Amino acid sequence: MATEPLPLRKNAGAAPKAAVPIDASKDGGHPLVRFDKVVKRYGDHTVLDRLDFTVERGEHVTLIGPSGSGKTTILRLLMTLERVSDGVIRINGEPLTHMRAPDGSLKPATEKHLRAARRKIGMVFQQFNLFPNMKVLQNITEAPVNVLGMDRDAAEARARELLDLVGLSGKIDAHPSQLSGGQQQRVAIARALAMEPEILLLDEVTSALDPELVAGVLDLLTDIARNTDITMLCVTHEMSFARDVSEKVLMFDAGRVVESGSPEKIFTDPSHERTREFLNAVL
């Protein structure tokens, strides 16, 4: 499935989409994302321990598990904000943080290679990370214009469409300080989508919000998940959201995948005792 600008294949009122077999002829038979024995260490502390998992194109995958289990580190590695200590991450079969040497071996990627790789991936952070000195419209258009080379008029038209999508068409000229936390996170979601990423990463996007603002942001993300073909990889402690939007849930503990499966399997009949302990504590 090709990634297009939002809104994609909108089907208002549709039931959550089921997992669809991937047409391997369109992507060379590769999963969109593959972690291949990935290790991440900080000094003597191993955060990710020979991690293996895949995400198919168009799939919605949620990572759950206790704090400190390595979930956010996975997103930061995909966003190339961190480098792997060992192993390889591949996007569409090609190394993300490595490059091929003339002899075919892999070597650490240059910053130019990493900048190009980031264009395929959008991330929404816990703390919004908006530019406080820029109005909402410029927050959304800055990267498409300066990173993608998009014409400014086209970028602004796109930004207006996205602000309408996230329910903030009346806040184009506001500064972030004039917005509520929920509104700022909606702008951050629009900013990520403005880059037309193949993959959208969501890192505990409601954790910094007041409780009464959480539902609105989760409803927006649910609409995006149900009505578009964008690939999503989400870290969350909102278990009802994970159940509603995911086609696959991965349970992490101590830097490894303890268990993976459909939301129905993980939330109603988990196989691993660690999964049962975690869900008993958070549900």
N, C-alpha and C positions, 0 to 999 in steps of 0.2 A: 504494500500500500504506500503510495507516495504521500509525502508530507506536503500539505498545502497551507496557505494562510487561513487562519480562523475567520469566519466560522466554517468548519469542515463538515460536509455531509450531515448538516443539522437535521434532526428528526425529533422535533419537540414532542414531548410526552411519551417518548419511547421508553421501553423497559431497558434496564441496564444491559449493555451488549454482552453477549457470551464470547468466550475465547474462540477465536477463529483460526483455523490452520493457516500457516503462513505459506504464501506462494514462493517457494524457494527459488524459482526462476528469476524473481525480481531482486534478489539480494545475494545471489551466488550461493544460496544454501546456508549462509552464515546467520546465526542469531545477531540481532542488532548490537547487543552488549554481551561480552564474555569476559568474566574474571577467570584467569587461568593461573592457579596456584599463587595468588597474590598475597604477598606479605607486606605489612606496614609496621615498622618499629619506630619508636621514639626512644633513643638510647637503648637501654636494656629491656624496655617494656614493649612487648609484642601486642599490637592492637588488632591486627588481622593476621590470621595464622593459616597460610596456604589455602586461601579462599577460592572456591570454585562455584560459580553460578552463571546463569544466562538469563537474558531478557529478550524476548522475541519482539519484532517490529509490531507496534500498535498495542502491545501488552501493557497492562497496568499491574505493577508489582509493588507490594507494600512490605517494608522491613519493620518487624516488631522485635521487642526484646528489652531487657533492662538497660538503664543508662550505663554507658561505658562499655557496651558490647561491640562497638565498632561501626554502628549504623551510619552515623554522620560522616565518619571517616571515608566510607564508601562513596558518598556523594561528593566529598571534597576531592577524592582521587579522580572521579569522573569529570569534575569541573577543572581538573589540572591545578587546583589550588595546593595540592600536595603531590609528591612523587612516591611511587611505589618503592619499597625496599628490595623486593624480589618479585618474580612473576611478571605477567603481562596482562594488561587490559586491552581488549580489542573492540573496536567499533566497526560494524560492517566487515569484520574479518581483518581489518587493518589495525596495527598497534596504535594505541592512543598516546602513551607517554614515551614511546620508543620510535626509532627510525631504522630503516633497513640500510645497512652498510653495503658497499659495492660487492662484498663477498657473500651477501645474503644474511649475515648475522644481524642481530639487533643491538643498537646502541641507544643511550639516552637521547631523547628528542631535544632539538634546539627550541629556543623561545619562539621563533617564527613558526615552527611546526605546531607548537602548543597553541598559539594564537589562532591558527587556522582550525585546529581541532575544537576549540571552544565555541566556534560559530555554530556547531551542530547541537550544542547543549545549552539549555537554559536552566537557571536555578533560582528558586524563591527561598530566601533565607528566613530564619526565625525573627531577625530584628529589622526587617524591611530593607535597610541599607539604601534608602533613597538619598539623592544629593540635596541637602537642605537649602542650598542657595539657588536651586533651580525650581521653576514652576513645574506642575504636573506634566504638562505637555512636553517640556524639554527633557524631563526625566525619562520619558518613554522614547523620544526621538534621538537622543544623544548617541546611543550605541548603533542603531541602524544607519545613521548618517556617517558616523566616524569609523565604524568597524566594517559594516557591510558596504559602505559607499552608496547608500540609497539616496536618491534625490530628496531634498528636504521637504518639498511639497508632498511627495508621495509618502514620506515617513510621517508627516503630520496628518495626512488623510488616514493612514493606517492607525495612528495613535488615537484619532477620534473614534474610529470604528471600535477599537479595543476598549476605550473608556466607556463607550455605550454598552459594550458587552458586559463589563464589570459593574455597570450601574453608576458611573461617575462622570457622565457627560457634562454635568454642570460644574465640575471642579477643575477644568482645564487650566485656569489661571491661578489656582491656589498653590501656595507653598506647602510642603509636607507638614510644617508646624501648625498649619490651619486645619489639618485633617485628623480624624480619630484614628486610633490604631487599626481598626478594621478597614477604614478607607485607605490608609497607607499600604496595608497588605494587598488590597485590591489593585492599587497602582503598581506595586511590585510584581504582581501576577501579570498585569497588562504589559509591563516592561519586559518581562521574560518572554512573553508570547510575541512581542514585536520583533524579536530576532528570528522568528519562524524556525524554532529549533526542531530537530528530529526527536530529541529527548527532553522532557521536562522533569527536573529534580525538585522535590518538595521536602524541605528540612524542617519538620516540626513547625509548620507555618502558622499554627494557632497558639503556640506556647507563650508568646508575649502579649496575647490579647486578653482583655477583660472577658469574663465568661459570657456576658450577653452579646459579645461581638463574634464569638466563635462560630455560631450556627450559620451566619451569613456568608462567611468565607468558605466554610465547608460546603454549603449549598452551591456556591459558585464553582468550586473545584469539581463537585459531583456533576454539574452540568457540563463542564469541559470534558470530563472523563467519558460521559455517556454520549455526547453529541459530536465528538471529534475522533480522529484516528491518531492523535498524538500519543507517543509512548511516554508512560509516566513511571517514575521510580520514587516512592514516597516513604519517608520516615515519619512515623506518627505514633502517639499514644492514644489517639482517638479511635478506639476499636470499632465503633459503629461505622465510622467513615471507612476504615480499612475493609470491613465486611462488605460495604455497599459498592465500592469502586474497584476492588481488586479482582483480577483473574488468578493471581497467585500471591500467596503470603509466605514470607521467609521468616522463620524464628531464629534470632541470633542470640548467642551467648558466648562470651570469651573469644570473640573474633572469628567464630565459625557458625555455619548454618547448622542448627540443631535439627530442624525439620522444615520441610516445605510442602505446600499443597494448596488446594483450593480454599477459599474462605470457609466454605461449608465444612471441609475436613478439619482445618486448623481450629476453628472456633467451636465446633460441636463434638468432634471426636479426635482430639490430638493424640498422636502415638507416643510422644516423648514425655517423660515425667517432668522435665524442665519446662516444657511448653505448658503443661497443665498447671505447674506451680505459678508461672508468670501470669497466665490468664486468670487464675483464681485470685491473684493479688490485684489485678487492674480492672476486672469486670465487676 
